[in-house]
Amino acid sequence: MNRNKNVMYTNNNSIRKMLEEQFNSTPNNIAVENFDYKITFAQLDKKSNQLAKALINGGIVPGNTVALLMRRSAYMIIAILAALKVGAGYVIVNNNFSAEEQENMIKNSKAKALLAVNYRYNMNIDLPVYNLERMDDFKDGNLPYAFYNMNGDYKKLINNTISAIKKYNLNSDDIVLQKTPGIYKTSIFEMLIMLFSGAKLCILNNEKDKINIKLLADTINDKKITVCVFNFYELEEMLSYAKDKTYLDKIKSLKKIFIPNSDISPYIMNEFKKINIELCMLLR
């Protein structure tokens, strides 16, 4: 897409236009891969529109909050994108909580609807439940007012993502690993790279906060991951394994690692440069 590098996309209409251009330019490309399930950009757009339309018909308006009760998956990407299109905020309910804790979290969020997968029990909450496993029940519909009332946090995240895409030349050839638990903002950055660059998003099966960096190499090798987001400790751990040629062979597809906007020593930057991995600053 032709983007002026000096433009910041704070206008809701320009953000929507960018997404429409991206989805229309790569409709048949894989947008999200989760386990053995794959969804194209055209399917992602259609399913998120269906869900967004159902939410609007159910009374959800810009500024409302919806609760997401599901594991990290393609369904979660659909749900988050639908919320963004409506202009609603969302809260991801921790799957490791007890049913009572989840119920309290939903009540405290003041959510107006519950979006769920594998919803098998009744909570003491007076909310409509949208079961994403029954997406075919939702009607098709275009959303000309998508992103109508996006708040400042969303805009800042999107602007930072677009800046990163341009600065580090991310594109539809990239494959991004989503390994961050959905309750953290970094996971949204991983998703937004896919939405605005046309890259494929591969969702890591493991939902634990602490990732085994050594075992992660198998996923990087299997899925040909080119982009990851690491914290500083994961970065140091990967560097300690990088002396092993077998390990290096497994991560040879990895070209860029985004890290929080913090001080990284020239030594670490140089060591990753030696193995052809660029360390990129993640703005917040």
C-alpha positions as CSV (number, residue, x, y, z in Angstrom):
1,M,0.0,0.0,0.0
2,N,1.1,3.5,-0.7
3,R,1.7,5.2,2.7
4,N,3.1,8.6,3.4
5,K,5.6,8.0,6.1
6,N,4.8,11.4,7.7
7,V,1.0,10.6,8.1
8,M,-0.3,9.4,11.4
9,Y,-3.5,7.5,11.0
10,T,-5.6,8.9,13.8
11,N,-8.7,9.4,11.6
12,N,-11.1,6.5,11.9
13,N,-12.0,6.6,8.2
14,S,-8.4,6.4,7.1
15,I,-7.8,3.4,9.4
16,R,-10.8,1.7,8.1
17,K,-9.7,2.5,4.5
18,M,-6.3,1.0,5.1
19,L,-7.8,-2.2,6.4
20,E,-10.2,-2.5,3.5
21,E,-7.3,-2.0,1.1
22,Q,-5.2,-4.6,2.9
23,F,-8.0,-7.2,3.0
24,N,-8.9,-6.6,-0.6
25,S,-5.3,-6.8,-1.8
26,T,-4.6,-10.2,-0.2
27,P,-8.1,-11.8,0.2
28,N,-6.9,-15.4,-0.3
29,N,-3.7,-15.1,1.7
30,I,-3.7,-16.9,5.1
31,A,-4.3,-14.3,7.8
32,V,-4.3,-16.6,10.9
33,E,-3.1,-20.1,11.5
34,N,-4.1,-21.8,14.7
35,F,-3.2,-25.5,15.2
36,D,-4.4,-27.0,11.9
37,Y,-7.1,-24.3,11.4
38,K,-6.4,-21.6,8.8
39,I,-8.4,-18.6,7.9
40,T,-7.9,-16.2,5.0
41,F,-8.1,-12.4,5.1
42,A,-11.4,-12.6,3.2
43,Q,-12.8,-15.0,5.7
44,L,-11.5,-13.0,8.7
45,D,-13.2,-9.9,7.3
46,K,-16.5,-11.7,6.7
47,K,-16.6,-13.5,10.0
48,S,-15.7,-10.3,12.0
49,N,-18.3,-8.4,10.1
50,Q,-20.9,-11.0,10.9
51,L,-20.1,-10.9,14.6
52,A,-19.9,-7.1,14.7
53,K,-23.3,-6.9,13.0
54,A,-24.8,-9.3,15.6
55,L,-23.3,-7.2,18.4
56,I,-24.8,-4.0,16.9
57,N,-28.2,-5.7,16.5
58,G,-27.9,-6.8,20.1
59,G,-27.5,-3.2,21.3
60,I,-23.8,-2.9,21.6
61,V,-22.7,0.7,20.8
62,P,-19.4,2.5,20.6
63,G,-17.8,2.9,24.1
64,N,-19.4,-0.3,25.4
65,T,-17.3,-3.2,26.7
66,V,-17.6,-6.9,25.7
67,A,-16.0,-9.8,27.6
68,L,-14.1,-12.5,25.7
69,L,-14.1,-16.0,27.3
70,M,-11.9,-18.2,25.1
71,R,-8.4,-19.4,24.6
72,R,-5.9,-17.7,22.3
73,S,-7.2,-18.8,18.9
74,A,-8.4,-17.6,15.5
75,Y,-11.8,-17.1,17.3
76,M,-10.1,-14.5,19.6
77,I,-8.8,-12.6,16.6
78,I,-12.3,-12.6,15.1
79,A,-13.8,-11.4,18.3
80,I,-11.2,-8.6,18.9
81,L,-11.5,-7.4,15.3
82,A,-15.3,-7.4,15.6
83,A,-15.1,-5.3,18.8
84,L,-12.8,-2.8,17.1
85,K,-15.2,-2.5,14.1
86,V,-18.1,-1.7,16.5
87,G,-15.9,0.7,18.4
88,A,-16.3,-1.3,21.6
89,G,-13.7,-2.0,24.2
90,Y,-13.0,-5.6,25.3
91,V,-11.7,-7.5,28.3
92,I,-10.2,-11.0,28.0
93,V,-11.2,-13.2,30.8
94,N,-8.4,-15.3,32.2
95,N,-9.0,-18.9,31.4
96,N,-6.9,-20.0,34.4
97,F,-9.4,-18.4,36.8
98,S,-12.1,-20.4,38.5
99,A,-15.7,-20.0,37.3
100,E,-16.4,-17.7,40.2
101,E,-13.4,-15.5,39.5
102,Q,-14.3,-15.3,35.8
103,E,-17.8,-14.3,36.8
104,N,-16.5,-11.5,39.1
105,M,-14.1,-10.3,36.4
106,I,-16.9,-10.1,33.8
107,K,-19.2,-8.2,36.3
108,N,-16.4,-5.8,37.3
109,S,-15.7,-5.0,33.6
110,K,-19.3,-3.8,33.2
111,A,-19.4,-5.8,30.0
112,K,-22.6,-5.6,27.9
113,A,-22.1,-9.0,26.2
114,L,-20.1,-12.2,26.5
115,L,-18.3,-13.6,23.5
116,A,-17.4,-17.2,24.2
117,V,-16.1,-20.5,22.8
118,N,-16.9,-23.8,24.4
119,Y,-19.3,-22.1,26.8
120,R,-20.6,-25.1,28.7
121,Y,-21.9,-23.6,32.0
122,N,-24.2,-20.9,33.2
123,M,-22.8,-18.0,35.1
124,N,-24.8,-15.7,37.3
125,I,-24.6,-12.9,34.9
126,D,-27.4,-11.1,33.0
127,L,-25.7,-10.8,29.6
128,P,-26.3,-12.0,26.1
129,V,-23.9,-14.8,25.1
130,Y,-22.5,-15.0,21.6
131,N,-21.2,-18.5,20.9
132,L,-18.5,-18.1,18.2
133,E,-18.7,-21.8,17.4
134,R,-22.1,-21.0,15.8
135,M,-20.8,-18.2,13.5
136,D,-23.0,-19.5,10.7
137,D,-26.1,-18.3,12.7
138,F,-24.9,-14.7,12.3
139,K,-26.1,-12.8,9.3
140,D,-23.8,-11.4,6.7
141,G,-23.5,-7.6,6.6
142,N,-21.2,-4.8,5.6
143,L,-20.2,-2.3,8.2
144,P,-19.8,1.1,6.6
145,Y,-19.3,2.7,10.0
146,A,-16.6,0.3,11.2
147,F,-14.2,1.8,13.7
148,Y,-16.7,4.7,14.1
149,N,-15.7,5.7,17.6
150,M,-12.2,4.3,18.3
151,N,-10.7,5.5,21.5
152,G,-7.3,7.0,22.0
153,D,-5.6,3.8,23.2
154,Y,-6.6,1.9,20.0
155,K,-5.4,4.8,17.8
156,K,-2.0,4.9,19.6
157,L,-1.5,1.2,19.2
158,I,-2.4,1.3,15.6
159,N,-0.2,4.3,14.9
160,N,2.7,2.6,16.6
161,T,2.1,-0.5,14.7
162,I,1.9,1.3,11.3
163,S,5.1,3.1,12.2
164,A,6.9,-0.2,13.0
165,I,5.6,-1.8,9.8
166,K,7.1,1.1,7.7
167,K,10.3,1.4,9.7
168,Y,11.2,-2.3,9.7
169,N,9.7,-3.1,6.2
170,L,7.2,-5.7,7.4
171,N,5.0,-7.1,4.6
172,S,2.8,-10.0,3.4
173,D,5.9,-12.3,3.2
174,D,6.3,-12.2,6.9
175,I,5.0,-14.8,9.4
176,V,4.4,-13.4,12.9
177,L,4.3,-15.6,16.0
178,Q,1.6,-14.7,18.5
179,K,2.9,-16.1,21.7
180,T,1.9,-13.4,24.2
181,P,-1.2,-14.2,26.3
182,G,-4.2,-12.2,25.2
183,I,-4.4,-10.3,28.5
184,Y,-1.3,-8.3,27.6
185,K,-1.2,-5.4,25.2
186,T,1.7,-6.8,23.3
187,S,-0.6,-9.6,22.0
188,I,-2.6,-6.8,20.2
189,F,0.6,-5.5,18.6
190,E,1.2,-9.0,17.2
191,M,-2.3,-9.1,15.8
192,L,-2.2,-5.6,14.4
193,I,1.0,-6.4,12.4
194,M,-1.0,-9.0,10.6
195,L,-4.0,-6.7,10.0
196,F,-2.0,-3.8,8.6
197,S,0.9,-5.5,6.8
198,G,-0.8,-8.6,5.3
199,A,1.6,-10.9,7.2
200,K,0.4,-14.3,8.4
201,L,-0.2,-14.7,12.2
202,C,0.7,-18.1,13.7
203,I,-0.8,-18.6,17.1
204,L,1.4,-20.6,19.6
205,N,-0.5,-23.4,21.2
206,N,1.1,-22.8,24.6
207,E,-0.8,-20.1,26.7
208,K,1.6,-20.0,29.6
209,D,3.2,-16.7,30.6
210,K,6.7,-18.3,30.6
211,I,7.7,-19.8,27.3
212,N,10.5,-22.4,26.9
213,I,12.7,-20.6,24.5
214,K,14.6,-23.7,23.6
215,L,11.4,-25.6,22.6
216,L,10.1,-22.4,20.9
217,A,12.8,-23.0,18.2
218,D,10.8,-26.0,17.0
219,T,7.8,-23.8,16.3
220,I,9.9,-21.2,14.6
221,N,11.4,-23.9,12.4
222,D,8.1,-25.6,11.7
223,K,6.1,-22.5,10.8
224,K,9.0,-20.5,9.3
225,I,8.4,-17.6,11.7
226,T,10.1,-14.4,10.6
227,V,8.9,-12.0,13.4
228,C,8.5,-12.4,17.2
229,V,8.0,-10.2,20.2
230,F,10.3,-11.0,23.2
231,N,10.9,-9.6,26.6
232,F,14.4,-8.9,27.7
233,Y,14.8,-12.1,29.7
234,E,13.6,-14.2,26.7
235,L,16.1,-12.3,24.5
236,E,19.0,-13.2,26.8
237,E,17.9,-16.8,27.0
238,M,17.8,-17.1,23.2
239,L,21.2,-15.7,23.0
240,S,22.6,-18.3,25.4
241,Y,21.2,-21.1,23.1
242,A,22.5,-19.4,19.9
243,K,25.9,-20.9,20.4
244,D,24.5,-24.3,19.5
245,K,24.5,-24.8,15.7
246,T,21.5,-27.1,15.8
247,Y,19.5,-24.4,17.6
248,L,20.7,-21.8,15.1
249,D,19.5,-23.9,12.2
250,K,16.0,-24.1,13.8
251,I,15.7,-20.3,14.1
252,K,17.3,-19.4,10.8
253,S,13.9,-18.1,9.4
254,L,13.7,-15.5,12.2
255,K,14.7,-12.1,10.9
256,K,13.2,-9.6,13.4
257,I,12.6,-9.6,17.2
258,F,10.5,-6.8,18.7
259,I,11.4,-5.8,22.3
260,P,9.9,-3.3,24.7
261,N,11.2,0.2,24.4
262,S,14.1,-0.2,26.8
263,D,17.9,0.1,26.8
264,I,19.5,-2.8,25.1
265,S,23.3,-3.0,25.3
266,P,25.3,-2.6,22.1
267,Y,26.8,-6.0,22.9
268,I,23.4,-7.8,22.7
269,M,22.5,-5.9,19.6
270,N,25.7,-6.9,17.9
271,E,25.4,-10.6,19.0
272,F,22.0,-10.8,17.3
273,K,23.3,-9.0,14.3
274,K,25.9,-11.8,13.9
275,I,23.1,-14.4,13.6
276,N,21.2,-12.2,11.1
277,I,18.4,-11.1,13.5
278,E,17.5,-7.5,13.8
279,L,16.3,-6.2,17.2
280,C,13.4,-3.8,16.8
281,M,12.1,-1.3,19.3
282,L,8.5,-1.8,20.3
283,L,6.9,1.6,21.0
284,R,4.1,1.8,23.7
